[in-house]
Amino acid sequence: MITAQQMRAARALAGIDQKTLAERAGVSLPTIQRMEASDGVVRGVVDTLMKVIQALDEAGVELIGENQASERGGRGVRLKPAVSQNPQG
């Protein structure tokens, strides 16, 4: 599974815009826009999701799932769990 946040971050790491990702994945630009605008896990046709993930992989981006280690090493980023900010007082 891929989240909208991961998708946007992956694109940024690869240095490509939405149009380029759509072209490389063989899907429409509105599809990419809709995926990235979603809340949380991207939902859609499995074949379309797999095309997008494959295009990101070919662009050199490794998608890392929650609580999953990176298999390839190299540079990357991981989003920390949200920290509750309850004021003490």
N, C-alpha and C positions, 0 to 999 in steps of 0.2 A: 504494500500500500504506500501511497505517496500523499503527502499533505500539500495544500496550496502553498504554504510557507516554504516547504522543501523545494517545490517546483520553481518558485521565484528565486530562491537562493541558488539553486542549481544553475539556472539560467544566468544569473549574475556571475557566478564562478566561471562559467564557460565563456562569458563575455558575448552572449548572443541576446538578441531581442525576441519578442514574442513571434514576430513574423518569421524570423529565421528558424526558430524552433518548430513552428507550424510546417514550414517547407521541408525541413529535415525529417520530421515525423510523418509527413504525408497526410496531415490533417488541416482543417481550416483554421484561420486566425481566430474567428469567433469561438471555436472550440477551446483553443489555448486560453483565450481571455476568460471564458466561462470557468474553466478549470482553476485558473489562478484567482478568480474572484470568490471561489467557494470558501466555506467555513470548515476548517479542519481537513479531514481526509477527502481527497478528490474522488468524486463518484462519477461514473460514466461507463461507457461500453468498454469491456475488458480489453478488446483488441486495440481500441484507441489508446487506452492507458499504457498498454505494452509498447505501442509505437513511440509514444512520448518518452517512456523510460529508456527504450533502446536508443533513441536519438540523443538523449542526455548522456547515456553511457558512451556512445560513440564520440561525443564531444569531450569526453575525459572526466565526466562527473560520476562519482560513486555515491549512490543513495544509500544512506545508513539508517536502518530502522531503529526504533526505540529499543534500548538495552542491547544493541547489537554492536559487535566490534567491527572495525574496519579491517577488511581482509587484505587490502593492497598496501596499506600504509600511505605515506605521502601526506601532503598538507591537506587540511580540510577544516571544517567548522562543525560544531554540534550545538544545538539549542539546549540550554539548561532548563530544567523544570522551573516553572514559575514559582517565585518565592512569595509567600504571603507577607503582606506588609501591614500587620496589626500594630498600631501605636500602643506603646506601654504607658499607661498613665491613668 
